[in-house]
Amino acid sequence: MPAGLVLAVSSSWAGDLAPLSVRTLGGTSLSLPRDLPAPHTLVLLAFRHADQAGLAQWEASLGLSGNRQDWLEIPVVGVSNPIIRSMIVSGMKGKHPSAAERNHLAPLFGDSEAFARAFGTSGTQIAVLVVDREGHVLAHVEGAYEATKAHILNEALIGQ
């Protein structure tokens, strides 16, 4: 199965993450939200190629690295063609050579608007969520990194 292939997406969203399946660039299959890497996980979503610099800012500012286990980056790519999808995955793997990096990156391919709805986001800018393994969205911010947004996320991560 190609990396990032979605097996199921629920059409309803009421403050919870819709169930879906992803594959990290490292090859691990995850059934979200059950298989999130931590009881409270940061989920970084990007919907445009131009969001890469913004994602890098979020990751650097939050101190996210391959050694930290409580985060998952999900670039949503509005491409369904398997050949183009394969090329994109190869390019992502080239930019993320370490296994630790690849295990935190799980691209989704297909209908970007449907995925935005599944995550309860606008789909027009970077979204960062804190989600528990039951799929409850504990915090949700969108846009560029700001210290006040990071504070909201960190409070949700530690359960306050």
DSSP file with accessible surface (Angstrom, degrees, kcal/mol):
  #  RESIDUE AA STRUCTURE BP1 BP2  ACC     N-H-->O    O-->H-N    N-H-->O    O-->H-N    TCO  KAPPA ALPHA  PHI   PSI    X-CA   Y-CA   Z-CA
    1    1 A M              0   0  111      0, 0.0     3,-0.1     0, 0.0     4,-0.0   0.000 360.0 360.0 360.0 135.1    0.0    0.0    0.0
    2    2 A P    >   -     0   0   58      0, 0.0     3,-1.7     0, 0.0    21,-0.0  -0.285 360.0 -90.9 -65.9 150.0    1.4    3.5   -0.9
    3    3 A A  T 3  S+     0   0   12      1,-0.3     3,-0.1    22,-0.1    21,-0.1  -0.308 110.9  18.0 -58.7 138.0    2.5    5.7    2.0
    4    4 A G  T 3  S+     0   0    0     19,-0.4   105,-1.2     1,-0.3     2,-0.3   0.501  81.8 154.4  80.9   4.7   -0.3    8.0    3.1
    5    5 A L    <   -     0   0   53     -3,-1.7     2,-0.5   103,-0.2    -1,-0.3  -0.479  39.3-135.7 -69.6 128.8   -3.1    6.0    1.6
    6    6 A V        -     0   0   32    103,-0.4    16,-0.1    -2,-0.3     3,-0.1  -0.737  22.9-178.5 -88.7 129.3   -6.3    6.6    3.4
    7    7 A L        +     0   0  107     -2,-0.5     2,-0.3    14,-0.5    -1,-0.2   0.787  68.8   3.2 -93.8 -35.2   -8.4    3.6    4.2
    8    8 A A        -     0   0   57     13,-0.2    13,-0.4     2,-0.0     2,-0.4  -0.974  52.7-178.1-154.8 139.6  -11.3    5.2    5.9
    9    9 A V        -     0   0   54     -2,-0.3     2,-0.2    11,-0.2    11,-0.2  -0.977  24.4-135.8-138.0 124.6  -12.5    8.7    6.8
   10   10 A S        -     0   0   43      9,-0.8     8,-0.1    -2,-0.4    -2,-0.0  -0.545   8.2-144.2 -74.3 145.3  -15.7    9.3    8.8
   11   11 A S  S    S+     0   0  127     -2,-0.2     2,-0.3     2,-0.0    -1,-0.1   0.609  75.1  82.1 -87.9  -9.4  -17.8   12.1    7.4
   12   12 A S        +     0   0   82      2,-0.0     2,-0.3   106,-0.0    -2,-0.1  -0.702  51.0 176.7 -98.5 148.5  -18.9   13.4   10.8
   13   13 A W        +     0   0   95     -2,-0.3     4,-0.1     5,-0.1   106,-0.1  -0.923  14.3 160.0-149.3 122.3  -17.0   15.6   13.1
   14   14 A A  S    S-     0   0   96     -2,-0.3     3,-0.1     2,-0.2    -2,-0.0  -0.344  86.3 -54.0-135.9  51.5  -18.2   17.0   16.4
   15   15 A G  S    S+     0   0   29      1,-0.3   122,-2.0   121,-0.1     2,-0.3   0.480 115.9  99.0  90.7   0.8  -15.0   18.0   18.1
   16   16 A D  B    S-A  136   0A  66    120,-0.2     2,-0.4   115,-0.0    -1,-0.3  -0.891  81.5-103.0-118.8 153.7  -13.4   14.6   17.7
   17   17 A L        -     0   0    8    118,-3.9   102,-0.2    -2,-0.3   101,-0.1  -0.594  38.1-123.2 -73.9 127.8  -10.9   13.3   15.2
   18   18 A A        -     0   0    3    100,-1.6    14,-0.1    -2,-0.4    -5,-0.1  -0.488  35.5-100.4 -67.7 139.2  -12.6   11.2   12.5
   19   19 A P        +     0   0   75      0, 0.0    -9,-0.8     0, 0.0     2,-0.3  -0.382  57.1 153.3 -63.9 137.4  -11.0    7.7   12.3
   20   20 A L  E     -B   32   0B   3     12,-1.7    12,-3.0   -11,-0.2     2,-0.4  -0.977  36.7-124.9-157.3 163.2   -8.6    7.3    9.5
   21   21 A S  E     +B   31   0B  24    -13,-0.4   -14,-0.5    -2,-0.3     2,-0.3  -0.939  28.9 171.5-116.8 138.1   -5.6    5.2    8.6
   22   22 A V  E     -B   30   0B   4      8,-2.5     8,-3.1    -2,-0.4     2,-0.4  -0.882  24.0-139.2-135.7 166.9   -2.2    6.5    7.5
   23   23 A R  E     -B   29   0B  59     84,-0.4   -19,-0.4    -2,-0.3     6,-0.2  -0.998  21.6-133.8-129.8 128.0    1.3    5.2    6.8
   24   24 A T    >   -     0   0    2      4,-2.7     3,-2.1    -2,-0.4    82,-0.3  -0.296  28.9-107.9 -71.8 164.4    4.3    7.1    8.0
   25   25 A L  T 3  S+     0   0    4     80,-2.6    78,-0.2    77,-1.0    77,-0.1   0.760 122.2  63.6 -63.8 -21.0    7.3    7.6    5.6
   26   26 A G  T 3  S-     0   0   40     76,-1.2    -1,-0.3    79,-0.3    77,-0.1   0.510 122.5-107.6 -79.2  -5.2    9.0    5.1    7.8
   27   27 A G  S <  S+     0   0   37     -3,-2.1     2,-0.4     1,-0.3    -2,-0.1   0.452  71.7 140.2  96.2   2.3    6.5    2.5    6.8
   28   28 A T        -     0   0   68      1,-0.0    -4,-2.7    -5,-0.0     2,-0.4  -0.661  45.4-139.4 -83.1 128.2    4.4    2.2   10.0
   29   29 A S  E     -B   23   0B  63     -2,-0.4     2,-0.4    -6,-0.2    -6,-0.2  -0.723  21.6-168.7 -84.8 134.5    0.7    1.9    9.5
   30   30 A L  E     -B   22   0B  22     -8,-3.1    -8,-2.5    -2,-0.4     2,-0.8  -0.988  19.2-153.3-126.8 133.6   -1.3    3.9   12.0
   31   31 A S  E  >  -B   21   0B  38     -2,-0.4     4,-3.1   -10,-0.2   -10,-0.2  -0.927  44.2-112.1-100.7 107.1   -5.1    3.8   12.8
   32   32 A L  E  4 S+B   20   0B   6    -12,-3.0   -12,-1.7    -2,-0.8   101,-0.1  -0.662  86.7   9.4 -88.1 140.8   -5.8    7.3   14.1
   33   33 A P  T >4 S+     0   0   17      0, 0.0     3,-2.1     0, 0.0    -1,-0.3  -0.998 126.0  55.4 -91.9  -9.6   -6.6    8.2   16.7
   34   34 A R  T 34 S+     0   0  160      1,-0.3    -2,-0.2   100,-0.1    99,-0.1   0.836 111.3  45.2 -52.3 -39.7   -6.0    4.9   18.5
   35   35 A D  T 3< S+     0   0   59     -4,-3.1    -1,-0.3     2,-0.0    -3,-0.2   0.190  76.0 140.8 -97.1  18.4   -2.4    4.6   17.3
   36   36 A L    <   -     0   0    3     -3,-2.1    97,-0.1    -5,-0.2    34,-0.1  -0.296  62.8-117.5 -56.6 147.3   -1.3    8.1   18.1
   37   37 A P  S    S+     0   0   47      0, 0.0    -1,-0.1     0, 0.0    33,-0.1   0.625  89.9  23.2 -70.8 -11.5    2.3    8.0   19.5
   38   38 A A  S    S-     0   0   14     32,-0.1     3,-0.2     1,-0.1    -2,-0.1  -0.969  84.6-105.0-147.0 160.5    1.4    9.5   22.9
   39   39 A P  S    S+     0   0   87      0, 0.0    94,-0.8     0, 0.0     2,-0.5   0.879 121.5  27.2 -55.4 -37.8   -1.7    9.8   25.1
   40   40 A H  E    S-C  132   0C  54     92,-0.2     2,-0.4   117,-0.1    92,-0.2  -0.986  88.5-173.3-123.4 117.1   -1.8   13.5   24.1
   41   41 A T  E     -C  131   0C   0     90,-2.7    90,-2.5    -2,-0.5     2,-0.5  -0.924  24.6-131.7-118.8 135.8   -0.3   14.0   20.7
   42   42 A L  E     -Cd 130  71C   0     28,-3.0    30,-2.2    -2,-0.4     2,-0.6  -0.718  24.0-164.6 -77.9 126.3    0.5   17.2   18.7
   43   43 A V  E     -Cd 129  72C   1     86,-3.0    86,-2.7    -2,-0.5     2,-0.6  -0.972   0.6-162.5-117.0 114.2   -0.8   16.8   15.2
   44   44 A L  E     -Cd 128  73C   0     28,-2.5    30,-3.7    -2,-0.6     2,-0.4  -0.884   9.7-168.2 -99.3 122.8    0.6   19.3   12.7
   45   45 A L  E     -Cd 127  74C   0     82,-3.4    82,-2.0    -2,-0.6     2,-0.4  -0.917   9.2-177.9-114.8 137.2   -1.5   19.6    9.5
   46   46 A A  E     - d   0  75C   5     28,-1.6    30,-3.5    -2,-0.4    80,-0.1  -0.993  11.1-177.2-132.2 141.7   -0.5   21.4    6.3
   47   47 A F        +     0   0   18     -2,-0.4     2,-0.3    28,-0.2    31,-0.2   0.428  67.0  51.1-116.8  -3.9   -2.7   21.7    3.2
   48   48 A R  S >  S-     0   0  133      1,-0.1     3,-1.9    29,-0.1     4,-0.1  -0.987  74.1-127.5-137.2 148.1   -0.3   23.6    0.8
   49   49 A H  G >  S+     0   0  140     -2,-0.3     3,-1.7     1,-0.3    -1,-0.1   0.864 110.4  65.0 -58.2 -34.2    3.2   23.0   -0.4
   50   50 A A  G 3  S+     0   0   81      1,-0.3     3,-0.5     2,-0.1     4,-0.4   0.605  85.5  74.9 -66.9  -9.7    3.9   26.7    0.6
   51   51 A D  G <>  +     0   0    7     -3,-1.9     4,-2.7     1,-0.2    -1,-0.3   0.520  66.7  94.8 -80.8  -3.8    3.3   25.7    4.3
   52   52 A Q  H <> S+     0   0   91     -3,-1.7     4,-2.3     1,-0.2    -1,-0.2   0.905  84.7  47.1 -57.9 -44.1    6.6   23.9    4.6
   53   53 A A  H  > S+     0   0   78     -3,-0.5     4,-2.1     1,-0.2    -1,-0.2   0.911 112.4  50.8 -65.3 -39.1    8.4   26.9    6.1
   54   54 A G  H  > S+     0   0   26     -4,-0.4     4,-2.3     2,-0.2    -2,-0.2   0.898 109.6  50.0 -65.0 -40.0    5.6   27.5    8.5
   55   55 A L  H  X S+     0   0    6     -4,-2.7     4,-2.9     1,-0.2    -2,-0.2   0.917 108.5  52.8 -63.3 -42.0    5.7   23.9    9.6
   56   56 A A  H  X S+     0   0   53     -4,-2.3     4,-2.7    -5,-0.2     5,-0.2   0.895 108.4  51.3 -61.4 -38.0    9.5   24.1   10.1
   57   57 A Q  H  X S+     0   0   99     -4,-2.1     4,-2.6     2,-0.2     5,-0.2   0.928 111.0  47.5 -64.7 -45.2    8.9   27.2   12.3
   58   58 A W  H  X S+     0   0    0     -4,-2.3     4,-2.2     2,-0.2     6,-0.2   0.942 113.6  48.0 -59.0 -48.8    6.3   25.3   14.4
   59   59 A E  H  X>S+     0   0   38     -4,-2.9     5,-2.8     1,-0.2     4,-0.5   0.927 115.2  44.0 -61.0 -45.5    8.6   22.3   14.8
   60   60 A A  H ><5S+     0   0   78     -4,-2.7     3,-0.9     1,-0.2    -1,-0.2   0.932 115.0  48.2 -66.1 -44.6   11.6   24.4   15.8
   61   61 A S  H 3<5S+     0   0   45     -4,-2.6    -1,-0.2     1,-0.3    -2,-0.2   0.823 114.5  45.3 -68.6 -31.3    9.7   26.6   18.2
   62   62 A L  H 3<5S-     0   0   14     -4,-2.2    -1,-0.3    -5,-0.2    -2,-0.2   0.460 111.6-119.1 -89.9  -2.0    8.0   23.7   19.9
   63   63 A G  T <<5 +     0   0   48     -3,-0.9     2,-0.4    -4,-0.5    -3,-0.2   0.840  50.4 170.1  69.7  33.4   11.3   21.7   20.1
   64   64 A L      < +     0   0   17     -5,-2.8     2,-0.3    -6,-0.2    -1,-0.2  -0.621   4.8 151.7 -81.8 132.4   10.0   18.9   18.0
   65   65 A S    >   -     0   0   53     -2,-0.4     3,-0.9     3,-0.1     6,-0.1  -0.909  61.1 -91.3-147.1 174.5   12.6   16.3   17.0
   66   66 A G  T 3  S+     0   0   17     -2,-0.3    -2,-0.0     1,-0.2    -1,-0.0   0.775 123.0  57.9 -62.4 -25.1   12.9   12.7   16.1
   67   67 A N  T 3  S+     0   0  145      2,-0.0     2,-0.5    34,-0.0    -1,-0.2   0.741  89.4  81.2 -79.0 -22.8   13.6   11.9   19.8
   68   68 A R    <   -     0   0   64     -3,-0.9     3,-0.3     1,-0.1    -3,-0.1  -0.731  63.5-166.1 -85.5 130.5   10.4   13.5   21.0
   69   69 A Q        +     0   0  118     -2,-0.5     2,-0.3     1,-0.2    -1,-0.1   0.594  63.9  83.4 -96.4 -10.9    7.6   11.0   20.6
   70   70 A D  S    S+     0   0   34    -29,-0.1   -28,-3.0   -33,-0.1     2,-0.3  -0.013  79.4  72.3 -93.7  36.5    4.4   13.1   21.1
   71   71 A W  E     -d   42   0C  13     -2,-0.3     2,-0.3    -3,-0.3   -28,-0.2  -0.986  46.9-172.6-149.7 156.2    3.9   14.5   17.7
   72   72 A L  E     -d   43   0C   2    -30,-2.2   -28,-2.5    -2,-0.3     2,-0.5  -0.969  14.5-148.9-148.0 128.0    2.9   13.7   14.1
   73   73 A E  E     -de  44 105C  20     31,-3.6    33,-2.9    -2,-0.3   -28,-0.2  -0.886  13.5-172.2-100.1 129.8    3.1   15.8   11.0
   74   74 A I  E     -d   45   0C   0    -30,-3.7   -28,-1.6    -2,-0.5     2,-0.5  -0.881   5.5-165.9-125.8  97.4    0.5   15.2    8.4
   75   75 A P  E     -d   46   0C  16      0, 0.0    33,-2.5     0, 0.0     2,-0.6  -0.732  15.3-146.3 -78.9 127.5    0.9   17.0    5.1
   76   76 A V  E     -g  108   0D   6    -30,-3.5     2,-0.5    -2,-0.5    33,-0.2  -0.875  15.6-168.6 -98.5 119.7   -2.4   16.8    3.2
   77   77 A V  E     -g  109   0D  30     31,-3.4    33,-2.4    -2,-0.6     2,-2.3  -0.948  20.6-143.0-117.1 119.8   -1.8   16.5   -0.6
   78   78 A G        +     0   0   57     -2,-0.5     2,-0.4   -31,-0.2    33,-0.1  -0.264  65.4 111.4 -77.7  53.5   -4.7   16.9   -3.0
   79   79 A V        +     0   0   35     -2,-2.3    -2,-0.1     1,-0.1    32,-0.0  -0.991  34.0 170.9-128.5 133.5   -3.3   14.3   -5.4
   80   80 A S        +     0   0   90     -2,-0.4    -1,-0.1    29,-0.1    29,-0.1   0.586  45.7 111.1-115.7 -13.8   -4.8   10.9   -6.1
   81   81 A N     >  -     0   0   72      1,-0.2     4,-2.8     2,-0.1     5,-0.2  -0.427  62.0-145.5 -63.9 121.5   -2.8    9.8   -9.1
   82   82 A P  H  > S+     0   0   81      0, 0.0     4,-2.2     0, 0.0    -1,-0.2   0.824  95.5  52.5 -63.3 -30.8   -0.6    6.9   -7.8
   83   83 A I  H  > S+     0   0  120      2,-0.2     4,-2.0     1,-0.2     5,-0.1   0.950 113.8  41.8 -69.5 -46.7    2.4    7.8  -10.0
   84   84 A I  H  > S+     0   0   78      2,-0.2     4,-2.5     1,-0.2     5,-0.2   0.912 113.3  54.6 -65.8 -40.0    2.5   11.4   -8.8
   85   85 A R  H  X S+     0   0   29     -4,-2.8     4,-2.5     1,-0.2    -1,-0.2   0.927 107.6  50.1 -57.8 -44.8    1.8   10.2   -5.2
   86   86 A S  H  X S+     0   0   71     -4,-2.2     4,-2.4     1,-0.2    -1,-0.2   0.897 109.9  50.5 -62.1 -40.5    4.8    7.9   -5.4
   87   87 A M  H  X S+     0   0  127     -4,-2.0     4,-2.3     2,-0.2    -1,-0.2   0.906 110.3  49.6 -65.2 -40.4    7.0   10.7   -6.7
   88   88 A I  H  X S+     0   0   50     -4,-2.5     4,-2.6     2,-0.2    -2,-0.2   0.932 110.7  49.6 -65.1 -43.9    5.9   13.0   -3.9
   89   89 A V  H  X S+     0   0   14     -4,-2.5     4,-2.6     1,-0.2    -2,-0.2   0.926 110.2  51.2 -61.4 -43.1    6.7   10.3   -1.3
   90   90 A S  H  X S+     0   0   75     -4,-2.4     4,-2.0     1,-0.2    -1,-0.2   0.918 110.5  49.2 -60.3 -42.9   10.1    9.7   -2.8
   91   91 A G  H  X S+     0   0   40     -4,-2.3     4,-1.6     2,-0.2    -2,-0.2   0.908 110.6  50.1 -63.5 -40.6   10.8   13.5   -2.6
   92   92 A M  H  X S+     0   0   27     -4,-2.6     4,-1.1     1,-0.2    -2,-0.2   0.912 109.1  51.6 -64.2 -41.0    9.7   13.6    1.0
   93   93 A K  H  < S+     0   0   74     -4,-2.6     3,-0.3     1,-0.2    -1,-0.2   0.884 107.0  54.1 -64.3 -36.2   11.9   10.7    1.9
   94   94 A G  H  < S+     0   0   61     -4,-2.0    -1,-0.2     1,-0.2    -2,-0.2   0.856 110.6  45.9 -65.5 -33.0   14.9   12.4    0.3
   95   95 A K  H  < S+     0   0  122     -4,-1.6    -1,-0.2     1,-0.3    -2,-0.2   0.643 118.7  43.3 -82.3 -16.6   14.2   15.5    2.4
   96   96 A H     <  +     0   0   45     -4,-1.1    -1,-0.3    -3,-0.3     6,-0.2  -0.678  67.2 163.0-129.2  77.0   13.8   13.4    5.6
   97   97 A P        +     0   0   93      0, 0.0     2,-0.2     0, 0.0    -1,-0.1   0.772  47.4  86.0 -74.1 -24.5   16.6   10.8    5.5
   98   98 A S  S  > S-     0   0   48      1,-0.1     4,-2.3     4,-0.0     5,-0.2  -0.489  75.6-132.6 -83.6 148.3   16.6    9.6    9.1
   99   99 A A  H  > S+     0   0   69      1,-0.2     4,-2.0     2,-0.2     5,-0.1   0.881 107.5  57.5 -60.7 -38.7   14.2    7.0   10.4
  100  100 A A  H  4 S+     0   0   36      1,-0.2     4,-0.4     2,-0.2    -1,-0.2   0.920 109.0  44.9 -60.8 -43.7   13.3    9.2   13.4
  101  101 A E  H >4 S+     0   0   73      1,-0.2     3,-1.5     2,-0.2     4,-0.3   0.933 111.7  52.4 -64.2 -46.3   12.1   11.9   11.0
  102  102 A R  H >< S+     0   0   67     -4,-2.3   -76,-1.2     1,-0.3     3,-1.1   0.814 101.5  60.6 -62.9 -29.6   10.2    9.6    8.7
  103  103 A N  T 3< S+     0   0   73     -4,-2.0    -1,-0.3     1,-0.2    -2,-0.2   0.644 105.1  49.4 -74.2 -13.1    8.3    8.1   11.7
  104  104 A H  T <  S+     0   0    7     -3,-1.5   -31,-3.6    -4,-0.4     2,-0.5   0.397  97.8  79.5-101.5   1.0    6.8   11.5   12.5
  105  105 A L  B <   +e   73   0C   5     -3,-1.1   -80,-2.6    -4,-0.3   -79,-0.3  -0.941  47.8 167.5-118.9 117.7    5.7   12.2    8.9
  106  106 A A        -     0   0    0    -33,-2.9   -82,-0.2    -2,-0.5     2,-0.1  -0.803  19.0-157.6-132.0  89.7    2.5   10.7    7.6
  107  107 A P        -     0   0    0      0, 0.0   -84,-0.4     0, 0.0     2,-0.4  -0.389   2.1-152.3 -70.0 145.2    1.3   12.2    4.3
  108  108 A L  E     -g   76   0D   0    -33,-2.5   -31,-3.4   -86,-0.1     2,-0.4  -0.969   9.0-159.7-115.1 134.5   -2.4   11.9    3.3
  109  109 A F  E     +g   77   0D  10   -105,-1.2  -103,-0.4    -2,-0.4     2,-0.4  -0.943  47.3  40.8-117.4 136.8   -3.3   12.0   -0.4
  110  110 A G  S    S+     0   0   19    -33,-2.4     2,-0.9    -2,-0.4     3,-0.1  -0.989  95.9  17.3 138.9-143.5   -6.7   12.8   -1.8
  111  111 A D     >  -     0   0   91     -2,-0.4     4,-2.1     1,-0.2     5,-0.2  -0.517  54.0-168.1 -74.4 100.9   -9.5   15.3   -1.2
  112  112 A S  H  > S+     0   0   30     -2,-0.9     4,-2.6     1,-0.2    -1,-0.2   0.862  86.2  53.8 -59.3 -38.6   -7.9   18.1    0.9
  113  113 A E  H  > S+     0   0  143      2,-0.2     4,-2.2     1,-0.2    -1,-0.2   0.909 108.3  49.5 -65.5 -39.3  -11.3   19.6    1.7
  114  114 A A  H  > S+     0   0   26      2,-0.2     4,-2.4     1,-0.2    -2,-0.2   0.909 111.9  48.5 -65.5 -40.1  -12.6   16.3    3.1
  115  115 A F  H  X S+     0   0   11     -4,-2.1     4,-2.0     2,-0.2    -2,-0.2   0.904 108.4  53.9 -66.9 -39.4   -9.5   15.8    5.2
  116  116 A A  H  X>S+     0   0    4     -4,-2.6     5,-2.8     1,-0.2     4,-0.7   0.939 111.0  46.3 -59.6 -44.0   -9.8   19.4    6.5
  117  117 A R  H ><5S+     0   0  146     -4,-2.2     3,-0.9     1,-0.2    -2,-0.2   0.911 109.0  55.1 -62.4 -42.1  -13.4   18.6    7.6
  118  118 A A  H 3<5S+     0   0    3     -4,-2.4  -100,-1.6     1,-0.3    -1,-0.2   0.854 114.3  40.5 -61.3 -33.4  -12.3   15.2    9.1
  119  119 A F  H 3<5S-     0   0    1     -4,-2.0    -1,-0.3  -102,-0.2    -2,-0.2   0.473 112.6-120.1 -92.0  -5.0   -9.8   17.1   11.3
  120  120 A G  T <<5 +     0   0   18     -3,-0.9     2,-0.2    -4,-0.7    -3,-0.2   0.836  69.9 127.8  71.4  32.6  -12.2   20.0   12.0
  121  121 A T  S   <S-     0   0   15     -5,-2.8    -1,-0.2    -6,-0.2    -2,-0.1  -0.718  72.0-115.5-117.2 169.9   -9.9   22.6   10.4
  122  122 A S        -     0   0   59     -2,-0.2    -6,-0.1    -3,-0.1    -5,-0.1   0.791  36.1-142.5 -72.8 -30.6  -10.4   25.3    7.8
  123  123 A G  S    S+     0   0   21      2,-0.3    -7,-0.1    -7,-0.2    -1,-0.1   0.540  79.6  94.7  77.9   7.1   -7.9   23.6    5.4
  124  124 A T  S    S+     0   0   91      1,-0.1     2,-0.3     2,-0.1    -1,-0.0   0.535  89.9  14.7-106.4  -9.8   -6.6   27.0    4.3
  125  125 A Q  S    S-     0   0   78     18,-0.0    -2,-0.3    19,-0.0    -1,-0.1  -0.953  98.8 -61.9-154.1 170.0   -3.7   27.3    6.7
  126  126 A I        -     0   0    8     -2,-0.3    17,-3.0   -80,-0.1     2,-0.4  -0.296  50.0-163.6 -56.7 138.1   -1.5   25.2    9.0
  127  127 A A  E     -CF  45 142C   0    -82,-2.0   -82,-3.4    15,-0.2     2,-0.5  -0.984   7.9-164.7-125.9 139.4   -3.4   23.7   11.9
  128  128 A V  E     -CF  44 141C   1     13,-2.8    13,-2.4    -2,-0.4     2,-0.3  -0.995  14.2-179.2-125.9 124.2   -1.9   22.3   15.0
  129  129 A L  E     -CF  43 140C   0    -86,-2.7   -86,-3.0    -2,-0.5     2,-0.5  -0.874  26.4-143.3-118.9 153.4   -4.1   20.1   17.2
  130  130 A V  E     +CF  42 139C   0      9,-2.2     8,-3.0    -2,-0.3     9,-1.2  -0.987  33.0 178.8-112.0 121.9   -3.6   18.2   20.5
  131  131 A V  E     -CF  41 137C   0    -90,-2.5   -90,-2.7    -2,-0.5     6,-0.2  -0.963  19.2-144.6-127.6 140.0   -5.5   15.0   20.2
  132  132 A D  E >   -C   40   0C  17      4,-2.0     3,-2.1    -2,-0.4   -92,-0.2  -0.484  38.1 -97.7 -95.7 173.6   -5.9   12.1   22.6
  133  133 A R  T 3  S+     0   0   96    -94,-0.8   -97,-0.1     1,-0.3   -93,-0.1   0.589 123.2  60.2 -71.6  -8.1   -6.1    8.4   21.7
  134  134 A E  T 3  S-     0   0  135    -95,-0.2    -1,-0.3     2,-0.1  -100,-0.1   0.466 120.5-108.9 -90.3  -4.5   -9.9    8.5   21.9
  135  135 A G    <   +     0   0    1     -3,-2.1  -118,-3.9     1,-0.3     2,-0.3   0.472  67.1 149.5  92.5   4.0   -9.9   11.2   19.2
  136  136 A H  B     -A   16   0A  80   -120,-0.2    -4,-2.0     1,-0.1     2,-0.8  -0.570  46.0-134.8 -72.8 128.3  -10.9   14.1   21.4
  137  137 A V  E     +F  131   0C  31   -122,-2.0    -6,-0.2    -2,-0.3     3,-0.1  -0.771  25.5 179.6 -84.5 110.6   -9.4   17.4   20.1
  138  138 A L  E     +     0   0C  71     -8,-3.0     2,-0.3    -2,-0.8    -7,-0.2   0.697  68.0   6.7 -87.7 -23.5   -8.1   19.0   23.3
  139  139 A A  E     -F  130   0C  11     -9,-1.2    -9,-2.2    17,-0.0     2,-0.3  -0.970  61.6-172.7-157.2 150.6   -6.7   22.1   21.6
  140  140 A H  E     +F  129   0C  65     -2,-0.3     2,-0.3   -11,-0.2   -11,-0.2  -0.932   9.9 166.1-152.0 118.5   -6.8   23.5   18.1
  141  141 A V  E     -F  128   0C  14    -13,-2.4   -13,-2.8    -2,-0.3     2,-0.3  -0.945  13.9-159.7-129.8 155.6   -4.9   26.5   16.7
  142  142 A E  E     +F  127   0C  39     -2,-0.3   -15,-0.2   -15,-0.2     2,-0.2  -0.955  44.6  27.9-134.2 154.5   -4.4   27.6   13.1
  143  143 A G  S    S-     0   0    7    -17,-3.0     3,-0.1    -2,-0.3    -2,-0.1  -0.530  94.2  -9.6 101.4-165.0   -2.0   29.8   11.2
  144  144 A A  S    S-     0   0   67     -2,-0.2    -2,-0.1     1,-0.2   -89,-0.1  -0.243  84.2 -81.1 -68.9 157.9    1.6   30.9   11.8
  145  145 A Y        +     0   0   68    -91,-0.2     2,-0.3     4,-0.1    -1,-0.2  -0.319  53.2 169.9 -59.6 135.7    3.5   30.1   15.0
  146  146 A E     >  -     0   0   97     -3,-0.1     4,-2.4     1,-0.1     3,-0.3  -0.978  41.2-124.5-144.5 145.4    2.8   32.5   17.9
  147  147 A A  H  > S+     0   0   69     -2,-0.3     4,-2.3     1,-0.2     5,-0.1   0.865 111.7  54.9 -59.1 -37.3    3.9   32.0   21.5
  148  148 A T  H  > S+     0   0   94      2,-0.2     4,-1.7     1,-0.2    -1,-0.2   0.892 108.9  47.8 -66.0 -36.9    0.3   32.4   22.7
  149  149 A K  H  > S+     0   0   34     -3,-0.3     4,-2.1     2,-0.2    -2,-0.2   0.914 110.5  51.8 -66.9 -42.2   -0.8   29.5   20.4
  150  150 A A  H  X S+     0   0    5     -4,-2.4     4,-3.0     1,-0.2     5,-0.2   0.889 106.6  54.4 -61.4 -38.3    2.1   27.4   21.6
  151  151 A H  H  X S+     0   0  110     -4,-2.3     4,-2.4     2,-0.2    -1,-0.2   0.923 106.8  50.7 -62.4 -43.4    1.1   28.0   25.2
  152  152 A I  H  X S+     0   0   86     -4,-1.7     4,-1.8     1,-0.2    -1,-0.2   0.926 113.3  45.8 -58.6 -46.1   -2.5   26.8   24.5
  153  153 A L  H  X S+     0   0    0     -4,-2.1     4,-2.3     1,-0.2    -2,-0.2   0.925 111.5  50.7 -65.3 -44.7   -1.1   23.6   22.9
  154  154 A N  H  X S+     0   0   64     -4,-3.0     4,-1.8     1,-0.2    -1,-0.2   0.885 108.2  53.0 -63.8 -36.9    1.4   23.0   25.7
  155  155 A E  H  <>S+     0   0   58     -4,-2.4     5,-2.7    -5,-0.2     4,-0.5   0.922 111.0  46.8 -62.1 -42.5   -1.3   23.3   28.4
  156  156 A A  H ><5S+     0   0   12     -4,-1.8     3,-0.7     3,-0.2    -2,-0.2   0.871 107.7  57.4 -67.6 -36.1   -3.4   20.7   26.5
  157  157 A L  H 3<5S+     0   0   22     -4,-2.3    -1,-0.2     1,-0.2    -2,-0.2   0.883 111.2  41.5 -62.1 -38.1   -0.4   18.4   26.2
  158  158 A I  T 3<5S-     0   0  112     -4,-1.8    -1,-0.2    -5,-0.1    -2,-0.2   0.440 118.7-111.9 -93.0   1.2    0.2   18.3   29.9
  159  159 A G  T < 5       0   0   50     -3,-0.7    -3,-0.2    -4,-0.5    -2,-0.1   0.770 360.0 360.0  82.8  29.4   -3.6   18.0   30.6
  160  160 A Q      <       0   0  165     -5,-2.7    -1,-0.2    -6,-0.2    -2,-0.1  -0.762 360.0 360.0-106.3 360.0   -4.3   21.4   32.2
